[in-house]
Protein backbone atom coordinates (compact mmCIF):
# COMPACT_ATOMS: atom_id res chain seq x y z
CA UNK A 1 0.00 0.00 0.00
CA UNK A 2 1.56 3.34 -1.06
CA UNK A 3 2.20 5.87 1.74
CA UNK A 4 -0.23 8.76 2.15
CA UNK A 5 1.11 12.06 0.85
CA UNK A 6 -0.18 15.59 1.24
CA UNK A 7 0.25 18.22 -1.45
CA UNK A 8 0.24 21.99 -1.04
CA UNK A 9 -3.30 21.97 -2.41
CA UNK A 10 -4.40 19.55 0.33
CA UNK A 11 -2.84 21.78 2.98
CA UNK A 12 -4.59 24.82 1.51
CA UNK A 13 -7.98 23.08 1.49
CA UNK A 14 -7.47 21.88 5.07
CA UNK A 15 -6.50 25.35 6.27
CA UNK A 16 -9.44 26.93 4.41
CA UNK A 17 -12.27 24.50 5.20
CA UNK A 18 -10.96 22.68 8.30
CA UNK A 19 -11.72 25.29 10.99
CA UNK A 20 -15.19 26.02 9.56
CA UNK A 21 -16.06 22.33 9.42
CA UNK A 22 -14.76 21.66 12.93
CA UNK A 23 -16.87 24.52 14.31
CA UNK A 24 -19.94 23.11 12.56
CA UNK A 25 -19.16 19.62 13.86
CA UNK A 26 -18.79 21.00 17.41
CA UNK A 27 -22.15 22.80 17.17
CA UNK A 28 -23.95 19.74 15.86
CA UNK A 29 -22.48 17.16 18.21
CA UNK A 30 -23.34 19.25 21.26
CA UNK A 31 -26.62 17.30 21.16
CA UNK A 32 -24.45 14.51 22.61
CA UNK A 33 -23.53 16.81 25.50
CA UNK A 34 -27.22 17.33 26.18
CA UNK A 35 -27.81 13.58 26.04
CA UNK A 36 -25.08 12.98 28.60
CA UNK A 37 -26.25 15.75 30.91
CA UNK A 38 -29.78 14.37 30.83
CA UNK A 39 -28.64 11.30 32.79
CA UNK A 40 -26.93 13.27 35.57
CA UNK A 41 -28.86 16.54 35.91
CA UNK A 42 -31.25 16.76 38.86
CA UNK A 43 -34.81 16.95 37.45
CA UNK A 44 -35.88 19.68 39.87
CA UNK A 45 -32.98 22.09 39.33
CA UNK A 46 -33.20 23.70 35.89
CA UNK A 47 -31.90 27.18 36.69
CA UNK A 48 -28.60 26.55 34.97
CA UNK A 49 -30.43 25.36 31.86
CA UNK A 50 -32.58 28.52 31.95
CA UNK A 51 -29.51 30.78 32.16
CA UNK A 52 -27.81 28.81 29.38
CA UNK A 53 -30.77 29.14 27.02
CA UNK A 54 -31.07 32.84 27.83
CA UNK A 55 -27.33 33.16 27.15
CA UNK A 56 -27.72 31.48 23.75
CA UNK A 57 -30.64 33.78 22.89
CA UNK A 58 -28.61 36.84 23.92
CA UNK A 59 -25.73 35.77 21.68
CA UNK A 60 -28.02 35.05 18.72
CA UNK A 61 -30.06 38.25 19.00
CA UNK A 62 -27.00 40.47 19.45
CA UNK A 63 -24.94 39.00 16.62
CA UNK A 64 -27.92 38.84 14.26
CA UNK A 65 -28.70 42.56 14.52
CA UNK A 66 -25.18 43.89 15.10
CA UNK A 67 -23.14 41.72 12.76
CA UNK A 68 -24.97 39.26 10.47
CA UNK A 69 -27.82 41.40 9.08
CA UNK A 70 -25.50 44.39 8.41
CA UNK A 71 -23.09 41.98 6.69
CA UNK A 72 -25.91 40.73 4.44
CA UNK A 73 -26.83 44.29 3.53
CA UNK A 74 -23.17 45.13 2.90
CA UNK A 75 -22.80 42.20 0.46
CA UNK A 76 -25.95 43.24 -1.43
CA UNK A 77 -24.86 46.90 -1.44
CA UNK A 78 -21.70 45.93 -3.36
CA UNK A 79 -23.98 45.00 -6.28
CA UNK A 80 -27.17 47.06 -5.87
CA UNK A 81 -26.08 50.14 -3.89
CA UNK A 82 -26.87 51.16 -0.32
CA UNK A 83 -30.68 51.38 -0.62
CA UNK A 84 -30.93 48.18 -2.63
CA UNK A 85 -28.59 46.41 -0.21
CA UNK A 86 -30.62 47.42 2.83
CA UNK A 87 -33.88 46.39 1.17
CA UNK A 88 -32.68 43.01 -0.08
CA UNK A 89 -30.96 42.24 3.24
CA UNK A 90 -34.23 42.87 5.09
CA UNK A 91 -36.19 40.75 2.60
CA UNK A 92 -33.81 37.84 3.18
CA UNK A 93 -33.96 38.44 6.94
CA UNK A 94 -37.75 38.04 6.97
CA UNK A 95 -37.38 35.19 4.49
CA UNK A 96 -35.22 33.39 7.07
CA UNK A 97 -37.92 33.89 9.70
CA UNK A 98 -40.51 32.51 7.26
CA UNK A 99 -38.31 29.49 6.44
CA UNK A 100 -37.83 28.64 10.13
CA UNK A 101 -41.59 29.00 10.66
CA UNK A 102 -42.36 26.65 7.75
CA UNK A 103 -39.95 24.02 9.08
CA UNK A 104 -41.71 24.19 12.45
CA UNK A 105 -45.16 24.16 10.82
CA UNK A 106 -44.61 20.90 8.95
CA UNK A 107 -43.21 19.01 11.97
CA UNK A 108 -45.91 17.43 14.22
CA UNK A 109 -46.35 19.43 17.41
CA UNK A 110 -45.97 16.44 19.73
CA UNK A 111 -42.42 15.72 18.51
CA UNK A 112 -41.31 19.24 17.62
CA UNK A 113 -38.36 20.17 19.88
CA UNK A 114 -39.54 23.79 19.77
CA UNK A 115 -42.89 22.91 21.38
CA UNK A 116 -42.74 22.59 25.17
CA UNK A 117 -44.89 20.18 27.11
CA UNK A 118 -46.67 20.72 30.41
CA UNK A 119 -45.90 18.54 33.45
CA UNK A 120 -49.16 16.63 32.94
CA UNK A 121 -48.26 15.85 29.33
CA UNK A 122 -44.83 14.61 30.46
CA UNK A 123 -46.43 12.33 33.09
CA UNK A 124 -48.81 10.92 30.44
CA UNK A 125 -45.89 10.19 28.14
CA UNK A 126 -43.93 8.44 30.88
CA UNK A 127 -46.84 6.07 31.54
CA UNK A 128 -46.66 4.67 27.99
CA UNK A 129 -43.22 3.41 27.00
CA UNK A 130 -44.16 2.74 23.36
CA UNK A 131 -45.40 6.31 22.90
CA UNK A 132 -42.38 7.57 24.81
CA UNK A 133 -39.90 5.79 22.54
CA UNK A 134 -41.76 7.01 19.43
CA UNK A 135 -41.56 10.56 20.79
CA UNK A 136 -37.79 10.28 21.28
CA UNK A 137 -37.18 8.81 17.81
CA UNK A 138 -39.35 11.34 16.00
CA UNK A 139 -37.86 14.17 18.04
CA UNK A 140 -34.43 13.03 16.81
CA UNK A 141 -35.70 13.18 13.21
CA UNK A 142 -37.24 16.62 13.79
CA UNK A 143 -33.99 17.95 15.29
CA UNK A 144 -32.02 16.55 12.34
CA UNK A 145 -34.30 18.50 9.99
CA UNK A 146 -33.76 21.68 12.02
CA UNK A 147 -30.00 21.13 12.17
CA UNK A 148 -29.50 20.75 8.43
CA UNK A 149 -29.90 24.46 7.49
CA UNK A 150 -28.22 25.50 10.76
CA UNK A 151 -25.13 23.52 9.76
CA UNK A 152 -24.94 25.24 6.40
CA UNK A 153 -25.33 28.65 8.05
CA UNK A 154 -22.59 27.96 10.60
CA UNK A 155 -20.18 26.61 7.98
CA UNK A 156 -20.60 29.50 5.52
CA UNK A 157 -20.34 32.08 8.32
CA UNK A 158 -17.13 30.53 9.67
CA UNK A 159 -15.72 30.20 6.16
CA UNK A 160 -16.27 33.90 5.52
CA UNK A 161 -14.97 34.99 8.94
CA UNK A 162 -13.97 33.06 12.05
CA UNK A 163 -14.87 36.15 14.08
CA UNK A 164 -18.44 35.56 12.88
CA UNK A 165 -18.38 31.76 12.82
CA UNK A 166 -17.11 31.15 16.36
CA UNK A 167 -19.93 32.95 18.22
CA UNK A 168 -22.57 31.50 15.87
CA UNK A 169 -21.23 27.99 16.48
CA UNK A 170 -21.18 28.62 20.24
CA UNK A 171 -24.76 29.91 20.29
CA UNK A 172 -26.06 27.00 18.21
CA UNK A 173 -24.10 24.53 20.34
CA UNK A 174 -25.75 25.85 23.52
CA UNK A 175 -29.14 25.75 21.82
CA UNK A 176 -28.52 22.14 20.74
CA UNK A 177 -27.77 20.89 24.27
CA UNK A 178 -31.42 20.87 25.49
CA UNK A 179 -32.43 19.36 22.13
CA UNK A 180 -30.11 16.44 22.89
CA UNK A 181 -31.86 16.08 26.23
CA UNK A 182 -35.23 16.13 24.48
CA UNK A 183 -34.16 13.12 22.40
CA UNK A 184 -32.35 11.06 25.02
CA UNK A 185 -34.72 11.33 27.98
CA UNK A 186 -37.82 9.79 26.33
CA UNK A 187 -35.80 6.94 24.80
CA UNK A 188 -33.95 6.32 28.08
CA UNK A 189 -37.18 6.17 30.10
CA UNK A 190 -38.78 3.91 27.48
CA UNK A 191 -35.91 1.44 27.09
CA UNK A 192 -33.78 1.88 30.20
CA UNK A 193 -30.71 1.93 27.93
CA UNK A 194 -28.48 4.98 28.29
CA UNK A 195 -26.25 4.01 25.38
CA UNK A 196 -29.19 3.73 22.96
CA UNK A 197 -30.60 7.06 24.11
CA UNK A 198 -27.21 8.74 23.77
CA UNK A 199 -26.58 7.50 20.23
CA UNK A 200 -30.00 8.64 19.00
CA UNK A 201 -29.26 12.15 20.27
CA UNK A 202 -25.70 12.06 18.96
CA UNK A 203 -26.87 10.93 15.49
CA UNK A 204 -29.44 13.75 15.27
CA UNK A 205 -26.58 16.23 15.63
CA UNK A 206 -24.73 14.75 12.64
CA UNK A 207 -27.23 16.51 10.38
CA UNK A 208 -25.42 19.76 11.19
CA UNK A 209 -22.04 18.94 9.55
CA UNK A 210 -23.88 16.99 6.84
CA UNK A 211 -25.96 20.07 6.03
CA UNK A 212 -22.76 22.12 5.93
CA UNK A 213 -21.06 19.88 3.39
CA UNK A 214 -24.04 19.22 1.12
CA UNK A 215 -25.31 22.80 1.21
CA UNK A 216 -21.94 24.38 0.60
CA UNK A 217 -20.71 22.14 -2.20
CA UNK A 218 -24.04 22.48 -4.00
CA UNK A 219 -23.75 26.27 -3.84
CA UNK A 220 -19.94 26.62 -4.04
CA UNK A 221 -19.97 27.44 -7.79
CA UNK A 222 -22.43 30.26 -7.08
CA UNK A 223 -20.56 31.83 -4.15
CA UNK A 224 -20.21 35.60 -4.45
CA UNK A 225 -21.68 38.80 -3.03
CA UNK A 226 -25.26 37.80 -3.85
CA UNK A 227 -25.02 34.28 -2.41
CA UNK A 228 -23.37 35.56 0.77
CA UNK A 229 -25.94 38.34 1.08
CA UNK A 230 -28.79 35.85 0.80
CA UNK A 231 -27.15 33.39 3.18
CA UNK A 232 -26.37 35.94 5.90
CA UNK A 233 -29.84 37.48 5.63
CA UNK A 234 -31.51 34.10 6.04
CA UNK A 235 -29.14 33.14 8.87
CA UNK A 236 -30.01 36.30 10.81
CA UNK A 237 -33.74 35.69 10.36
CA UNK A 238 -33.54 32.04 11.40
CA UNK A 239 -31.51 32.88 14.51
CA UNK A 240 -34.00 35.55 15.57
CA UNK A 241 -36.87 33.09 15.08
CA UNK A 242 -35.10 30.41 17.13
CA UNK A 243 -34.39 32.94 19.89
CA UNK A 244 -37.92 34.28 20.24
CA UNK A 245 -39.87 31.13 19.41
CA UNK A 246 -37.78 28.55 21.29
CA UNK A 247 -35.00 29.82 23.54
CA UNK A 248 -36.66 32.69 25.40
CA UNK A 249 -39.97 30.88 26.12
CA UNK A 250 -38.10 27.76 27.28
CA UNK A 251 -35.73 29.82 29.42
CA UNK A 252 -38.81 31.11 31.26
CA UNK A 253 -40.25 27.59 31.56
CA UNK A 254 -37.03 26.18 33.06
CA UNK A 255 -36.33 29.19 35.29
CA UNK A 256 -37.92 32.59 35.84
CA UNK A 257 -37.71 36.17 34.57
CA UNK A 258 -34.50 36.82 36.52
CA UNK A 259 -32.57 33.76 35.31
CA UNK A 260 -33.67 34.49 31.75
CA UNK A 261 -32.55 38.13 31.74
CA UNK A 262 -29.25 37.22 33.44
CA UNK A 263 -28.57 34.76 30.63
CA UNK A 264 -29.57 37.25 27.92
CA UNK A 265 -27.36 40.06 29.27
CA UNK A 266 -24.41 37.71 29.79
CA UNK A 267 -24.79 36.39 26.23
CA UNK A 268 -24.88 39.89 24.76
CA UNK A 269 -21.94 41.03 26.90
CA UNK A 270 -19.76 38.04 25.96
CA UNK A 271 -20.72 38.52 22.31
CA UNK A 272 -19.86 42.23 22.36
CA UNK A 273 -16.51 41.62 24.06
CA UNK A 274 -15.62 38.78 21.70
CA UNK A 275 -16.33 40.92 18.63
CA UNK A 276 -14.09 43.67 20.05
CA UNK A 277 -11.42 41.05 20.78
CA UNK A 278 -11.53 39.65 17.24
CA UNK A 279 -11.38 43.17 15.80
CA UNK A 280 -8.19 43.86 17.78
CA UNK A 281 -6.39 40.75 16.50
Buried (B, 14 or more C-beta within 10 A) or exposed (E): EEEEEEEEEEEEEEEEBEBBBEBBBBBBBBBBBBBBBBEEBEEEEBBBBBBBBBBBBBBBBBBBBBBBBBBBBBBBBEEBEEEEBBBBBBBBBBBBBBBBBEBBEEBEEBBBBBBBBEEEEBEEBBEEBEBBBBBBBBBBBBBBBBBBBBBBBBBBBBBBEBBBBBBBBBBBBBBBBBBBBBBBBBBBBBBEEBEBBBBBBBBBBBBBBBBBBBBBEEBEEEBEBBBBBBBBBBBBBBBBBBBBBBBBBBBBBBBEEEBBBBBBEBBBBBBBEBBEEBEEE
